């Protein structure tokens, strides 16, 4: 590692600094930026061209002039110190502790970019993860090693839902250690305080590692947060044999920071000004979830992103949907009706659901009841739309029954308390209770042996 300092800053634009006449500097290398007043800022090499290095300054370049700054390259990439003591701790976007706990003495320091998983070494996701939320566990099941994003909109309770999942998630029937890595990017002080207070109040902090990047913090710092969180998760999963759930919120804020840096570099913009490599960049984050053959631990990801203008075709949710294995979509309509969590189940999808449910995982009837609930709910919604156009008088008695079923499913199955942790048995039994309001002949997606065992027709 060289200790050479450079006084050859050629240009400064936005959060970027161009340094000339550099030697043996590599892409991704950390830099120390020293100002004449004694201030020290951190940076990272974004690009190398001959003897020129483009440095991204984490704290921004405000107050830096070409003549009052010295740049020192540290010969290493961005790293985070890890040890078993990181559980129960809160970090800022630079990986520094911001709680009142003791200083962490790391066992090792890991590069935050991690190592790609060899596709041949990947193990197929199979085990069910119980979130305690019926609309996810019953209909869009999360499987260990999966990446299942939540698509939300401005003003919807995705922060509350994220916090609820973080404190309730578990692998039922397993004695193996379970941990949560929670990374929040570009959030307000109030949101950060809510997360930390809620984790402390419920005791979830003991098995969690939290990274907080505030909206007022440097946007450049935001780009490192998910990488630090995932590096921490990889240490817990593959070295301490833990099952790790990684919750990343909000990936739209992360993408905005990426767009800001891209614009400062004067790169050719893609859709809506985002860089053309947005898909690749998101993939480097999402694809760090999974299971590895021969390793006991696993990493499951729930990225949360807000859709600008409630637009599912916006580049961030659109590209996220291509990379991940499904999506949970929150509905503004359900939220205005007072339903929590406002999960719009019809456009939701978990592509690995069938691999994690059934006999010896959840229950033998899980797949059938999930399919039947979806079918009956869709038929009820169609009947409701018809009633809005032609009037309820145009509906048959059976149509009215399905319409009533869809309304009850919203209020009794999807709706649940923020502190309510439903087991999978309770969720499935609740589904059967709702299906009991429909004639047995209409339950065409459930096998006869399960109808005999579980179905009880109810009438009011």
Protein Blocks (a to p, Z undefined) as FASTA:
>chain_A
ZZbdcfkbfbdchjbdcdehiahiaehiacddddfkopacddddfbdehjaccdddfkop
ehiafklcccddehiacdddddfklgopacdfkopafbfbdcdddfbdcdfklpaddfkl
pccdfbdcdehiaklmmmmcccehiacdddddehiaklmmmmmmmmmgccehiabdcddd
dddehiafklmmmmmmmmmmnommmmcccddddfkbcfklmmmmmmmmmmmmmmmmmmno
pacddddddfklmmmmmmmmmmmnopacdeehiafklmmmmmmmmmmgccdehiabdcdd
ddddddehhiakbmklmmmmmmmgcdddddfklmmnopacfddfklgccfklmmmgcehi
lomklmmmmmmmmmmmmmmmmmmmmmmmnopklpcfklmmmmmmmmmmmmmmmpccfklc
cdfklmmmmmmmmmmmpcfklmmmbcfklmmmmgccddZZ
